[in-house]
């Protein structure tokens, strides 16, 4: 199939690379978080890794800039507790606070 369409002027590999490059550029332009926003990551559900930021003052260090950051294992982290804390943080992200508590309404 690939050869058939390649003979007609449609090269799958070229088209895929154009599409992939476009998506990558779009992601980098629109990503709304930076590596320095995070203290660490959980990999495979059982290890906590701290992120070392080589340049914490950079405004353009994104998660996929792996050459800019190092990760290393840290023992003794309660992954379940960490997941609960992260869930609460993410659920309340962007909500205004009144008297130290998240405000806003919700349906019951």
Rosetta blueprint (number, residue, H / E / L):
1 X L
2 X H
3 X H
4 X H
5 X H
6 X H
7 X H
8 X L
9 X L
10 X L
11 X L
12 X H
13 X H
14 X H
15 X H
16 X H
17 X H
18 X H
19 X H
20 X H
21 X H
22 X H
23 X H
24 X H
25 X H
26 X H
27 X H
28 X H
29 X H
30 X H
31 X L
32 X L
33 X L
34 X L
35 X H
36 X H
37 X H
38 X L
39 X L
40 X E
41 X E
42 X E
43 X E
44 X L
45 X L
46 X L
47 X E
48 X E
49 X E
50 X E
51 X E
52 X E
53 X E
54 X L
55 X L
56 X L
57 X L
58 X L
59 X L
60 X L
61 X L
62 X L
63 X L
64 X L
65 X L
66 X H
67 X H
68 X H
69 X E
70 X E
71 X E
72 X E
73 X E
74 X E
75 X L
76 X L
77 X L
78 X L
79 X H
80 X H
81 X H
82 X H
83 X H
84 X H
85 X H
86 X H
87 X H
88 X H
89 X H
90 X H
91 X H
92 X L
93 X L
94 X L
95 X L
96 X L
97 X E
98 X E
99 X L
100 X L
101 X E
102 X E
103 X L
104 X L
105 X L
106 X L
107 X L
108 X L
